[in-house]
Amino acid sequence: MITCVVEYTVDSAKIADFEGFARAWIALVDRHGGHHHGYFLPGEGASDRALALFSFDSFAAYEQYRGLFGVHPDFIAADAIRDRSGCVRRYERTFMRPVLDGVWPPDGDASTDLAVERSPGRSGE
C-alpha cells in the first residue's frame, strides 16, 4: 500500500472553494480504486495550510488513476474548481508507506508493500 500526502498552501479567503475542490477529489479517488482518508483544513495555527491523504494498494494502481488526469471529464471538472477559484496557491505530493500496529510483512522486509485488512462496505475498498 502507498499513501499519498498532499500538502497545500491555500488562499485562506477561499476556503469554501477549497472545500468544494476537496469533496470532488474525495469522490474521484474512492471511485477510481483508491481510499481517501480526507482533507484536513486549517483549524488552529496557520490558516493557509491544508492536507489530503489517500491510499492505493500499489504504485501501479495509483499510476492507473493518474492516467485519468486531463482526460476524464470528472477529473477535468474537479481541477477546474481549483483553477477557476484560485483556492490553491501551491501543493506538493509525497508518497509514504504505513507503519501500523500489529501489521508486518511476513518476510520481515519493511520495504515490501503491506497487506492491510479494511472493513467491508466502504466505497473504494
ABEGO torsion letter per residue (X at the ends): XBBBBBBBBBBAAAAAAAAAAAAAAAAAAAAAGBBBAEBBBBBBEBAABBBBBBBBABAAAAAAAAAABGABAAAAAAAAAAAAAGABABBBBBBBBBBBBGBBBAAGBAABBBBBBBBBGBBGX
